Amino acid sequence: MVNENSKMLLSKPAAASLAGLLLALAQPVTFSLAAETDTVVAADTTSTDGALALKASYQQRIAELQAANNQGGAILSEAWLGLGTALQSLEDDEEAIAAFGEALQALRVANGLHDAGQLPVLQHQLQSQEKLQNWEAVDATLHLMHYIATRQYPPGAAARFDAVLALARWKQRATEEKLLSETLDPAAEASMLYANEIKHLQALPAASTTNLQLATLHLDLATVEFLLARTKWAQPLAAYGMTGPSTVQQQQCQTVRLADGRTSSFCTVQEVPNLNYYQGPTSNKNLDVGGHLVTMEQAVMEAYKVLRSEPASLPERDALQTRMNQLATEYNHFIEEASPRTGTLLRP
């Protein structure tokens, strides 16, 4: 165990609040795949009449393609995607999701199950699922996007990086807002996603883009580990194996000398606190929370090392530096708040 001297000290004062940081993390990531997939020509959906006209137009186009026995490919997929976006404009998200499902099926028939062209369609589908607050569907869609992107793109590719961030940041949001049936599992899964992608990037030759991605992943890992530490710190000791009785019977015996010089002994049985009932769970909790704090600190320091090699004038570097300092400030504040309650820092 160590004391408060182990606070993280980083240069430049933090400017952003943790609340703002977490809000930013919750925003969906938009994929940029226009150069690699066919897209629907932009159309006017700003008015109800325009959206209705587009809906009818796409429905007619789909019927024509199906009558010609065109059951797959980019043309049919674009028609279904166009219908879906028109339905979104009409706020008919249930039907929009169904249309996007047909667009995905057309791509799979033509190009296979892992076609990267599905990613923009899935992004549209995700918007409707979020609007309907269908969180289990959101989770499944982000998993599929991550699966496709990691199969089709190498480490360091923008589409793969975006997919990792989208899924992991969603898992963090789901933990904070309790959007899924699990309690801490989503955040733990996010931590694993970050750690795995960091390993892939660290195996690549150093490059500016990769370094910025590495720093982002390290800081995201630190953020989710801090979330796990705070959440577990708030849990009752009963979550850490408080089993058995809180008190035990203890026999206490005394010997007294009588007036005639003889001695006499007598014993009583008393209820006393069972120290193992309290000390075991407390130790387990401290080690659990401390493990997350250590991982957080290590991740922040790794981000610091990576960013030192980047040009000081790079805007992306400044943004990551600010975020890094904010995490260090939050870490130290947590230590200051927790330490008086435990006597020592929550670290192995």
C-alpha positions in Angstrom: 0.0 0.0 0.0 1.2 3.5 -0.7 0.1 7.0 0.4 -1.1 10.1 -1.3 2.4 10.9 -2.6 1.6 8.7 -5.6 -0.9 11.2 -7.1 -0.5 11.7 -10.9 1.3 14.9 -11.7 1.0 16.1 -15.4 1.8 19.4 -17.1 -0.9 22.0 -18.2 -4.0 22.6 -16.1 -7.2 20.8 -17.0 -9.9 22.8 -18.6 -12.7 20.4 -19.4 -15.1 18.9 -16.8 -15.6 15.2 -16.4 -19.2 15.6 -17.1 -18.4 17.2 -20.5 -15.9 14.4 -21.2 -18.4 11.7 -20.5 -21.0 13.5 -22.6 -18.6 13.5 -25.5 -17.9 9.8 -25.0 -21.5 9.0 -25.4 -21.8 10.6 -28.8 -22.1 8.1 -31.7 -19.1 7.7 -34.1 -19.9 8.3 -37.7 -18.1 6.1 -40.2 -16.5 7.6 -43.3 -16.6 4.9 -46.0 -17.9 7.0 -49.0 -14.8 6.1 -51.1 -15.4 2.4 -50.6 -19.2 1.9 -50.9 -22.0 2.9 -53.2 -24.2 5.6 -51.7 -27.6 7.0 -52.4 -27.7 10.4 -54.1 -28.8 13.0 -51.6 -32.4 14.0 -51.9 -34.7 16.6 -50.3 -36.3 15.1 -47.2 -36.6 18.4 -45.3 -40.4 18.5 -45.8 -43.1 15.9 -45.2 -44.3 16.2 -48.8 -40.7 15.7 -50.0 -40.2 12.7 -47.8 -43.5 11.1 -48.9 -42.5 11.6 -52.5 -39.2 10.0 -51.9 -40.8 7.1 -50.1 -43.1 6.4 -53.0 -40.3 6.7 -55.5 -38.1 4.3 -53.6 -40.9 1.8 -53.1 -41.6 1.9 -56.9 -37.9 1.4 -57.6 -37.7 -1.5 -55.3 -40.7 -3.2 -56.9 -39.2 -2.7 -60.3 -35.9 -4.3 -59.2 -37.6 -7.2 -57.5 -39.8 -7.8 -60.6 -36.6 -8.0 -62.6 -35.4 -10.7 -60.2 -32.7 -8.4 -58.8 -32.5 -9.7 -55.3 -29.0 -8.4 -54.3 -26.3 -5.9 -55.0 -25.6 -2.2 -54.5 -28.5 -0.9 -56.7 -31.2 -2.7 -54.7 -29.4 -2.0 -51.4 -29.3 1.8 -52.3 -33.0 1.7 -53.0 -33.8 0.1 -49.6 -31.4 2.6 -47.9 -33.1 5.5 -49.6 -36.5 4.2 -48.5 -35.2 3.8 -44.9 -33.9 7.4 -44.8 -37.2 8.7 -46.2 -39.0 6.8 -43.4 -36.7 8.3 -40.8 -37.6 11.7 -42.1 -41.3 10.8 -41.6 -40.3 9.6 -38.0 -41.4 6.0 -38.9 -38.4 4.4 -37.3 -39.8 0.9 -37.0 -40.4 0.7 -40.7 -37.0 2.4 -41.4 -35.2 -0.3 -39.4 -37.0 -2.9 -41.5 -35.9 -1.2 -44.7 -32.3 -1.0 -43.6 -32.5 -4.7 -42.8 -33.5 -5.3 -46.4 -30.6 -3.1 -47.6 -28.2 -5.2 -45.5 -29.6 -8.4 -46.9 -29.2 -7.2 -50.5 -25.5 -6.5 -49.8 -24.9 -9.8 -48.1 -26.5 -11.7 -51.0 -24.2 -9.9 -53.5 -21.0 -9.5 -51.5 -21.0 -11.8 -48.5 -21.7 -11.6 -44.8 -18.7 -9.5 -44.0 -19.0 -6.8 -46.7 -17.8 -3.4 -45.4 -20.5 -1.7 -47.4 -22.9 -2.7 -44.6 -21.3 -0.2 -42.2 -23.0 3.0 -43.5 -26.4 1.1 -43.5 -25.8 -0.1 -40.0 -25.0 3.5 -39.0 -28.4 4.6 -40.3 -30.1 1.7 -38.5 -28.4 2.6 -35.3 -29.9 6.1 -35.4 -33.4 4.8 -35.4 -32.7 2.2 -32.7 -31.3 4.9 -30.5 -34.3 7.1 -31.1 -36.6 4.2 -30.1 -34.4 3.5 -27.1 -34.1 -0.1 -28.1 -30.8 -0.5 -26.3 -30.4 -4.2 -26.8 -30.7 -3.7 -30.5 -28.2 -0.8 -30.3 -25.8 -3.1 -28.5 -26.2 -5.8 -31.2 -25.7 -3.4 -34.1 -22.5 -1.9 -32.6 -21.2 -5.4 -32.0 -21.9 -6.2 -35.7 -20.2 -3.0 -36.9 -17.2 -3.8 -34.8 -17.1 -7.4 -36.0 -17.2 -6.4 -39.7 -14.7 -3.5 -39.3 -12.1 -5.6 -37.5 -12.4 -8.3 -40.1 -12.2 -6.0 -43.1 -9.7 -3.3 -42.0 -6.2 -3.6 -40.4 -5.2 -2.0 -37.1 -4.7 1.7 -37.6 -7.4 2.0 -40.3 -9.9 4.8 -39.6 -13.0 2.6 -40.0 -11.6 0.0 -37.6 -10.6 2.6 -35.1 -14.1 4.3 -35.2 -15.8 0.9 -34.8 -13.7 0.1 -31.7 -14.4 3.5 -30.1 -18.1 3.3 -31.0 -18.6 -0.1 -29.3 -16.4 0.6 -26.3 -17.8 4.0 -25.6 -21.3 2.6 -25.9 -20.5 0.0 -23.3 -19.3 2.7 -21.0 -22.5 4.7 -21.5 -24.6 1.6 -21.0 -22.9 1.1 -17.6 -23.3 4.7 -16.5 -26.9 4.9 -17.5 -27.8 1.3 -16.7 -29.2 0.7 -20.2 -28.5 -3.0 -20.4 -29.4 -5.9 -18.1 -25.9 -6.3 -16.9 -24.5 -4.0 -14.3 -20.7 -3.8 -14.7 -20.1 -6.3 -17.5 -20.4 -3.6 -20.3 -17.7 -1.4 -18.8 -15.4 -4.5 -18.2 -16.0 -5.4 -21.9 -15.1 -1.9 -22.9 -11.8 -2.2 -21.0 -11.0 -5.4 -22.8 -11.8 -3.8 -26.2 -9.4 -1.0 -25.6 -6.7 -3.2 -24.3 -6.9 -5.6 -27.3 -6.8 -2.8 -29.8 -3.9 -1.1 -28.0 -1.9 -4.4 -28.4 -2.7 -4.4 -32.1 -1.5 -0.8 -32.6 1.6 -1.3 -30.5 2.7 -4.0 -32.9 2.7 -1.6 -35.9 5.5 0.7 -36.9 5.3 4.1 -35.2 3.4 6.8 -37.1 1.6 10.0 -36.3 -1.9 8.7 -36.9 -1.2 5.5 -35.0 0.3 7.5 -32.1 -2.8 9.7 -31.8 -5.0 6.6 -32.0 -2.9 5.0 -29.3 -3.2 8.0 -27.0 -6.9 8.1 -27.5 -7.3 4.4 -26.7 -5.1 4.7 -23.6 -7.2 7.7 -22.3 -10.4 5.9 -23.1 -9.1 2.9 -21.2 -8.2 5.1 -18.2 -11.7 6.6 -18.3 -13.5 3.3 -18.2 -11.2 1.9 -15.5 -11.9 5.0 -13.4 -15.6 4.4 -13.9 -15.2 0.8 -12.7 -13.2 2.0 -9.6 -15.8 4.6 -8.6 -18.7 2.2 -9.2 -17.1 -0.6 -7.1 -16.1 1.8 -4.4 -19.8 2.7 -4.0 -20.8 -0.9 -3.6 -21.6 -2.2 -0.1 -19.2 -4.6 1.6 -21.8 -7.3 1.2 -20.8 -7.5 -2.5 -17.4 -8.7 -1.4 -18.2 -11.9 0.4 -19.6 -10.9 3.8 -20.6 -14.4 4.8 -21.1 -16.0 8.2 -22.2 -14.4 11.4 -21.2 -10.8 12.2 -20.6 -11.8 15.8 -19.1 -14.9 17.5 -19.3 -16.3 21.0 -16.2 -16.0 23.0 -15.5 -17.5 26.4 -13.8 -15.3 28.9 -12.4 -16.8 32.1 -11.2 -15.1 35.3 -9.4 -16.3 38.4 -9.9 -14.6 41.7 -8.3 -15.1 45.1 -10.7 -15.7 48.0 -10.5 -14.4 51.5 -9.1 -17.6 52.9 -6.3 -17.6 50.3 -7.7 -20.1 47.9 -8.3 -19.2 44.2 -11.5 -19.7 42.2 -12.1 -19.5 38.5 -15.3 -18.7 36.6 -16.1 -18.3 32.9 -18.7 -16.4 30.9 -19.7 -16.5 27.3 -20.0 -13.2 25.5 -21.0 -12.0 22.0 -18.1 -10.2 20.3 -17.6 -8.8 16.8 -16.4 -11.3 14.2 -13.3 -9.5 12.8 -13.1 -11.8 9.8 -16.6 -10.8 8.8 -15.5 -7.2 8.3 -11.8 -7.4 7.5 -12.0 -10.0 4.6 -14.5 -8.0 2.5 -12.8 -4.7 3.2 -9.4 -6.1 2.0 -11.1 -7.6 -1.1 -12.8 -4.4 -1.9 -9.6 -2.3 -1.5 -7.7 -4.7 -3.8 -10.5 -4.7 -6.4 -10.8 -0.9 -6.6 -7.1 -0.4 -6.3 -6.5 -2.7 -9.3 -8.7 -0.5 -11.5 -6.9 2.7 -10.2 -3.5 1.2 -11.0 -4.6 0.3 -14.6 -6.0 3.8 -14.9 -2.8 5.5 -13.8 -0.7 3.3 -16.1 -3.0 4.1 -19.1 -2.7 7.8 -18.5 1.1 7.6 -18.2 1.3 5.5 -21.5 -0.8 8.2 -23.2 1.7 10.8 -21.8 4.6 8.9 -23.3 3.0 8.6 -26.7 2.0 12.3 -26.9 5.5 13.5 -26.0 6.6 12.3 -29.4 4.0 14.4 -31.3 4.5 18.0 -32.4 3.5 20.4 -29.7 1.5 22.5 -32.2 -0.7 19.6 -33.3 -4.4 20.5 -32.3 -5.3 16.9 -31.7 -2.4 16.6 -29.3 -3.5 19.6 -27.3 -7.0 18.2 -27.0 -5.7 14.8 -25.8 -3.3 16.6 -23.4 -6.2 18.5 -21.9 -8.2 15.3 -21.5 -5.2 13.6 -19.9 -4.8 16.3 -17.3 -8.4 16.2 -16.5 -8.2 12.5 -15.8 -5.2 13.1 -13.6 -7.2 15.7 -11.7 -10.2 13.4 -11.3 -7.9 10.6 -10.1 -6.2 12.7 -7.5 -9.6 14.1 -6.3 -10.9 10.6 -5.8 -7.8 9.6 -3.9 -8.2 12.6 -1.6 -11.8 11.8 -0.9 -11.3 8.0 -0.4 -8.1 8.1 1.6 -9.5 9.5 4.9 -12.1 6.8 4.9 -9.6 4.0 4.6 -6.4 5.3 6.1 -4.5 4.4 2.9 -4.9 4.8 -0.8 -6.9 2.2 -2.6 -4.0 0.7 -4.4 -2.1 -2.6 -4.1 
